[in-house]
């Protein structure tokens, strides 16, 4: 299993892409070195800042309590979802999903070549892929030419599913090849050793407990 994570180039959390773990059965999927000349790092992206701005802009209208994810471990996925991502009104979740769908298009267009080179390494090496923070599905186009792939997209915002499914349909990814899961990265309702790769792009800046999310992902 390979864990592939892409953060903003300026992020102190991770390099643009790192393969944190590969098993012997998937040793052909090599780690992508941050100094690899064929993958130029795109300019700084303000996407995480844009995401937090949207959250802050509407926070005053929401009775949201702080997360207790680290102090209250739980094996109950729905309970963890509710504590890490307390229920929001539908109008908020829809507004957020719609804003991310329209507001990220310029960034996705700019980074498309970079992502293509990265996702190409999964083809033939990973048939079952988990995407943390699938959002509106901007990465689904990179799986569309792989008819054997099964993508599990995790996101705590249920309103993202409509946009993600529309993105899958737009690029020709069959609906049977994509499953949306309403959950948080800290507690993904999949069995251990059930996926070949875990992918996350611009997601860790929104994860409450990064250590918990990474440890759980490595087990999957």
Secondary structure per residue as TSV (DSSP state, phi and psi in degrees):
chain	resnum	aa	ss	phi	psi
A	1	X	-	360.0	138.6
A	2	X	E	-115.9	138.7
A	3	X	E	-110.3	111.3
A	4	X	E	-113.2	121.6
A	5	X	E	-129.0	133.6
A	6	X	E	-123.4	119.9
A	7	X	-	-114.3	171.3
A	8	X	-	-56.8	139.7
A	9	X	T	-53.8	-26.4
A	10	X	T	-88.0	-2.2
A	11	X	-	-71.0	133.8
A	12	X	S	-78.6	-8.5
A	13	X	S	-73.1	-46.8
A	14	X	-	-145.5	159.7
A	15	X	-	-75.7	167.6
A	16	X	S	-49.5	-39.1
A	17	X	-	-151.7	135.6
A	18	X	E	-139.8	136.5
A	19	X	E	-97.2	107.3
A	20	X	-	-84.2	-23.7
A	21	X	-	-156.8	133.8
A	22	X	-	-132.1	143.4
A	23	X	-	-92.7	168.1
A	24	X	G	-62.5	-32.5
A	25	X	G	-70.2	-15.4
A	26	X	G	-130.6	36.3
A	27	X	T	-68.6	-16.2
A	28	X	T	-73.2	-14.4
A	29	X	S	-86.9	97.2
A	30	X	-	-79.0	153.2
A	31	X	-	-68.0	142.5
A	32	X	-	-93.4	116.5
A	33	X	-	-77.4	140.5
A	34	X	T	-64.1	-18.6
A	35	X	T	-100.2	8.4
A	36	X	-	-62.5	118.7
A	37	X	T	-65.0	-24.8
A	38	X	T	-76.4	-8.7
A	39	X	S	-119.8	77.2
A	40	X	-	-62.0	136.6
A	41	X	-	-77.6	126.0
A	42	X	-	-68.1	163.8
A	43	X	-	-63.1	164.3
A	44	X	-	-55.2	136.6
A	45	X	-	-108.8	134.8
A	46	X	-	-94.8	20.0
A	47	X	H	-61.6	-43.3
A	48	X	H	-64.9	-39.3
A	49	X	H	-63.6	-38.1
A	50	X	H	-64.9	-39.5
A	51	X	H	-63.3	-45.6
A	52	X	H	-68.4	-31.5
A	53	X	H	-63.6	-43.6
A	54	X	H	-61.9	-40.5
A	55	X	H	-64.7	-44.3
A	56	X	H	-68.4	-33.7
A	57	X	H	-64.1	-27.6
A	58	X	H	-112.2	-2.1
A	59	X	H	-60.8	-32.1
A	60	X	T	-63.3	-21.0
A	61	X	T	-94.3	-3.4
A	62	X	-	-116.1	133.0
A	63	X	-	-85.4	67.3
A	64	X	-	-98.4	128.2
A	65	X	-	-89.0	153.4
A	66	X	-	-65.5	155.6
A	67	X	-	-76.3	145.3
A	68	X	-	-116.9	28.8
A	69	X	T	-58.1	-44.7
A	70	X	T	-72.2	-38.3
A	71	X	T	-84.4	-16.5
A	72	X	S	-126.6	74.1
A	73	X	-	-62.0	146.0
A	74	X	-	-152.6	145.5
A	75	X	S	-94.1	-2.5
A	76	X	-	-85.7	108.7
A	77	X	H	-63.2	-41.0
A	78	X	H	-69.4	-35.3
A	79	X	H	-65.8	-42.5
A	80	X	H	-64.3	-40.3
A	81	X	H	-58.2	-46.4
A	82	X	H	-68.9	-27.3
A	83	X	H	-86.4	-35.4
A	84	X	H	-79.2	-38.9
A	85	X	S	-127.2	77.9
A	86	X	-	-54.2	146.3
A	87	X	-	-54.2	131.3
A	88	X	-	-108.9	158.6
A	89	X	-	-62.6	150.0
A	90	X	H	-57.6	-37.0
A	91	X	H	-63.4	-35.0
A	92	X	H	-69.9	-47.8
A	93	X	H	-61.3	-39.7
A	94	X	H	-68.6	-42.8
A	95	X	H	-60.4	-44.2
A	96	X	H	-64.3	-45.7
A	97	X	H	-62.8	-45.4
A	98	X	H	-62.9	-41.3
A	99	X	H	-66.2	-40.7
A	100	X	H	-67.7	-36.4
A	101	X	H	-63.0	-44.6
A	102	X	H	-85.0	-31.9
A	103	X	H	-79.9	-13.0
A	104	X	T	-100.7	-2.6
A	105	X	H	-61.1	-41.6
A	106	X	H	-66.3	-39.3
A	107	X	H	-66.0	-45.2
A	108	X	H	-61.2	-37.0
A	109	X	H	-66.2	-38.3
A	110	X	H	-69.0	-36.5
A	111	X	H	-98.0	3.9
A	112	X	H	-56.4	-44.0
A	113	X	H	-64.1	-40.9
A	114	X	H	-63.0	-46.2
A	115	X	H	-66.1	-37.7
A	116	X	H	-57.6	-42.8
A	117	X	H	-65.8	-36.0
A	118	X	H	-70.9	-51.5
A	119	X	H	-69.7	-21.9
A	120	X	H	-61.3	-28.6
A	121	X	T	-70.8	-17.6
A	122	X	T	-81.1	-27.7
A	123	X	T	-62.6	126.8
A	124	X	T	86.5	-12.4
A	125	X	T	-113.3	-19.1
A	126	X	-	-140.3	113.2
A	127	X	S	-94.2	-27.4
A	128	X	E	-119.2	112.8
A	129	X	E	-120.2	131.5
A	130	X	E	-103.0	127.1
A	131	X	E	-108.6	118.9
A	132	X	E	-82.9	129.6
A	133	X	T	66.7	54.1
A	134	X	-	-61.2	-28.3
A	135	X	T	56.4	-132.5
A	136	X	T	-88.6	9.9
A	137	X	-	81.9	33.8
A	138	X	T	-64.8	-22.3
A	139	X	T	-88.3	-7.9
A	140	X	G	-64.3	-26.0
A	141	X	G	-63.0	-24.8
A	142	X	G	-81.2	-6.2
A	143	X	T	-104.2	-10.2
A	144	X	T	-60.3	-30.6
A	145	X	T	-88.8	6.5
A	146	X	-	-111.7	96.4
A	147	X	T	-70.7	-14.3
A	148	X	T	-94.3	-9.2
A	149	X	-	-75.6	144.4
A	150	X	E	-122.1	116.7
A	151	X	E	-105.5	127.1
A	152	X	E	-106.7	112.0
A	153	X	E	-102.1	117.7
A	154	X	E	-101.7	132.5
A	155	X	E	-158.2	139.8
A	156	X	S	-77.6	-14.6
A	157	X	-	-93.9	106.8
A	158	X	T	-63.5	-22.6
A	159	X	T	-71.7	-15.5
A	160	X	H	-67.6	-25.3
A	161	X	H	-59.3	-43.5
A	162	X	H	-58.3	-43.8
A	163	X	H	-71.0	-38.9
A	164	X	H	-65.9	-41.5
A	165	X	H	-67.1	-36.0
A	166	X	H	-65.5	-38.5
A	167	X	H	-65.2	-40.4
A	168	X	H	-63.3	-45.2
A	169	X	H	-63.9	-37.8
A	170	X	H	-65.2	-30.9
A	171	X	H	-101.0	1.6
A	172	X	T	86.2	18.5
A	173	X	-	-83.0	116.9
A	174	X	-	-55.9	143.3
A	175	X	G	-60.1	-31.4
A	176	X	G	-69.5	-15.9
A	177	X	G	-92.9	1.0
A	178	X	E	-133.8	127.8
A	179	X	E	-125.0	123.6
A	180	X	E	-90.3	132.2
A	181	X	E	-123.5	119.0
A	182	X	E	-79.6	104.1
A	183	X	-	-165.8	174.3
A	184	X	B	-109.9	159.2
A	185	X	T	-63.8	-24.7
A	186	X	T	-71.8	-19.8
A	187	X	B	-150.3	92.0
A	188	X	-	-96.4	123.4
A	189	X	-	-78.0	61.1
A	190	X	S	-129.6	152.7
A	191	X	-	-70.3	152.5
A	192	X	T	-60.1	145.7
A	193	X	T	57.4	35.1
A	194	X	-	-103.5	-7.1
A	195	X	-	-129.3	159.1
A	196	X	S	-92.6	-23.7
A	197	X	E	-153.4	146.8
A	198	X	E	-118.6	126.9
A	199	X	E	-119.3	138.8
A	200	X	E	-143.5	124.4
A	201	X	E	-122.8	121.0
A	202	X	S	52.9	46.2
A	203	X	-	-117.6	-32.2
A	204	X	G	-65.4	-21.5
A	205	X	G	-69.6	-12.6
A	206	X	G	-109.3	-0.7
A	207	X	-	-86.7	130.8
A	208	X	S	-69.9	-44.4
A	209	X	-	-124.3	92.3
A	210	X	H	-63.8	-41.8
A	211	X	H	-60.4	-44.3
A	212	X	H	-62.9	-40.8
A	213	X	H	-65.8	-42.9
A	214	X	H	-68.6	-41.4
A	215	X	H	-64.3	-41.9
A	216	X	H	-65.0	-38.6
A	217	X	H	-65.9	-39.1
A	218	X	H	-65.0	-28.7
A	219	X	H	-75.0	-25.7
A	220	X	-	-75.7	360.0
